[in-house]
Each structure stands twice: as C-alpha cells, then as structure tokens.
Amino acid sequence: MTCRYFNIIVYNAKIVQAEHKENLFALLRRSLSSAKIVQNFDLASQMRIYSFICEREKFI
C-alpha cells in the first residue's frame, strides 16, 4: 500500500514549512483518526515538527 509522508514545521505557532500543501489542507479537514501523527521536538531551535503518515488513497 502506498503511503505519503508529510512534514510540517511550526515556529511561534505559524507554519513556516509544509510539503504537499494542497494535500495537507485536505488532510486537516478530515478526521485525523485515520492518520498516524508523530510529533518531534527540536530543542535547539524550539521548532515543532509534525509528521503525518497517511494512505495515499485518502487524498484522492
């Protein structure tokens, strides 16, 4: 099954980088229960990196 990986970098509560934005907004409009959300912290920069792993079919 094909999966797609998303990285969102949030700094001071603003999205400063997002890959595949058109699919990202579709993901956020859906229930996140179908997504695996992994949150990592970069303590040096105090940036929050949210990684979304979802099935490709969810975005079609």
C-alpha positions, 0 to 999 in steps of 0.5 A, spaced: 500 500 500 502 506 498 503 511 503 505 519 503 509 522 508 508 529 510 512 534 514 510 540 517 514 545 521 511 550 526 515 556 529 511 561 534 505 557 532 505 559 524 507 554 519 513 556 516 514 549 512 509 544 509 510 539 503 504 537 499 500 543 501 494 542 497 494 535 500 495 537 507 489 542 507 485 536 505 488 532 510 486 537 516 479 537 514 478 530 515 478 526 521 485 525 523 483 518 526 485 515 520 492 518 520 498 516 524 501 523 527 508 523 530 510 529 533 518 531 534 521 536 538 527 540 536 530 543 542 535 547 539 531 551 535 524 550 539 521 548 532 515 543 532 515 538 527 509 534 525 509 528 521 503 525 518 503 518 515 497 517 511 494 512 505 495 515 499 488 513 497 485 518 502 487 524 498 484 522 492 
